[in-house]
Amino acid sequence: MTEEEYVVANSVHTIKTDRPIIISGITTSQRIVVASGVNANIIFNGVDIDVSGISACAFKIEDNSMGNVTITLADGKRNYLKS
């Protein structure tokens, strides 16, 4: 993916594309944000994001966004988001 589609900065992974993106892994510091106006297609494939210890939001759609976000949970995988 290009920087116009996906950016990582300050522990925030910002999705800026409508191309399908698969996310997996475990973290206690990284967060996911969908940029405003993006029609995101996200597949959670064994995601475990627990940022409750840093008072942050594990997954956020930017405020006042007019985009549509579709989240698909991969079969047979457990997915956790804890803020």
RAJOCOR-V726986 format. One record per residue. N is the residue number from 1. RES is the residue in one letter. SS is DSSP state (2 for helix, 1 for strand, 0 for the rest). PHI is phi as a letter, one per 40 degrees, with the letter a starting at -180 (999 if undefined). PSI is psi in radians with two decimals (999 if undefined). Layout:
n:N res:RES ss:SS phi:PHI psi:PSI
n:N res:RES ss:SS phi:PHI psi:PSI
//
This chain:
n:1 res:M ss:0 phi:999 psi:2.64
n:2 res:T ss:0 phi:c psi:2.93
n:3 res:E ss:0 phi:c psi:-0.41
n:4 res:E ss:0 phi:c psi:-0.32
n:5 res:E ss:0 phi:b psi:-0.50
n:6 res:Y ss:1 phi:a psi:2.21
n:7 res:V ss:1 phi:b psi:2.44
n:8 res:V ss:1 phi:b psi:2.14
n:9 res:A ss:1 phi:a psi:2.34
n:10 res:N ss:0 phi:f psi:0.77
n:11 res:S ss:0 phi:g psi:0.26
n:12 res:V ss:1 phi:b psi:2.18
n:13 res:H ss:1 phi:c psi:1.93
n:14 res:T ss:1 phi:b psi:2.14
n:15 res:I ss:1 phi:c psi:2.19
n:16 res:K ss:0 phi:b psi:0.43
n:17 res:T ss:0 phi:b psi:2.73
n:18 res:D ss:0 phi:c psi:-0.03
n:19 res:R ss:0 phi:c psi:2.47
n:20 res:P ss:0 phi:d psi:2.42
n:21 res:I ss:1 phi:b psi:2.31
n:22 res:I ss:1 phi:b psi:2.26
n:23 res:I ss:1 phi:b psi:2.30
n:24 res:S ss:1 phi:a psi:2.84
n:25 res:G ss:1 phi:h psi:3.03
n:26 res:I ss:1 phi:b psi:2.37
n:27 res:T ss:1 phi:a psi:2.67
n:28 res:T ss:0 phi:b psi:0.19
n:29 res:S ss:0 phi:b psi:-0.35
n:30 res:Q ss:0 phi:c psi:2.53
n:31 res:R ss:1 phi:b psi:2.80
n:32 res:I ss:1 phi:b psi:2.31
n:33 res:V ss:1 phi:b psi:2.37
n:34 res:V ss:1 phi:c psi:2.14
n:35 res:A ss:0 phi:c psi:2.68
n:36 res:S ss:0 phi:d psi:2.35
n:37 res:G ss:0 phi:g psi:0.00
n:38 res:V ss:0 phi:c psi:2.35
n:39 res:N ss:0 phi:c psi:1.45
n:40 res:A ss:1 phi:c psi:2.55
n:41 res:N ss:1 phi:b psi:1.74
n:42 res:I ss:1 phi:b psi:2.35
n:43 res:I ss:1 phi:b psi:2.08
n:44 res:F ss:1 phi:c psi:2.06
n:45 res:N ss:1 phi:b psi:1.18
n:46 res:G ss:1 phi:g psi:0.92
n:47 res:V ss:1 phi:c psi:2.36
n:48 res:D ss:1 phi:b psi:1.67
n:49 res:I ss:1 phi:b psi:2.02
n:50 res:D ss:1 phi:b psi:1.67
n:51 res:V ss:0 phi:b psi:0.37
n:52 res:S ss:2 phi:c psi:-0.47
n:53 res:G ss:2 phi:c psi:-0.22
n:54 res:I ss:2 phi:b psi:0.26
n:55 res:S ss:0 phi:f psi:0.93
n:56 res:A ss:0 phi:b psi:2.97
n:57 res:C ss:0 phi:c psi:2.18
n:58 res:A ss:0 phi:c psi:-0.68
n:59 res:F ss:1 phi:a psi:2.25
n:60 res:K ss:1 phi:a psi:2.45
n:61 res:I ss:1 phi:b psi:2.20
n:62 res:E ss:0 phi:d psi:2.54
n:63 res:D ss:0 phi:d psi:2.51
n:64 res:N ss:0 phi:g psi:0.42
n:65 res:S ss:0 phi:c psi:2.46
n:66 res:M ss:0 phi:b psi:0.08
n:67 res:G ss:0 phi:c psi:2.86
n:68 res:N ss:0 phi:b psi:2.38
n:69 res:V ss:1 phi:b psi:2.17
n:70 res:T ss:1 phi:b psi:2.17
n:71 res:I ss:1 phi:b psi:2.19
n:72 res:T ss:1 phi:b psi:2.33
n:73 res:L ss:1 phi:c psi:2.13
n:74 res:A ss:0 phi:c psi:2.44
n:75 res:D ss:0 phi:c psi:2.41
n:76 res:G ss:0 phi:g psi:0.11
n:77 res:K ss:0 phi:b psi:2.54
n:78 res:R ss:0 phi:c psi:2.42
n:79 res:N ss:0 phi:b psi:2.30
n:80 res:Y ss:1 phi:b psi:2.34
n:81 res:L ss:1 phi:b psi:2.12
n:82 res:K ss:1 phi:b psi:2.16
n:83 res:S ss:0 phi:b psi:999
//
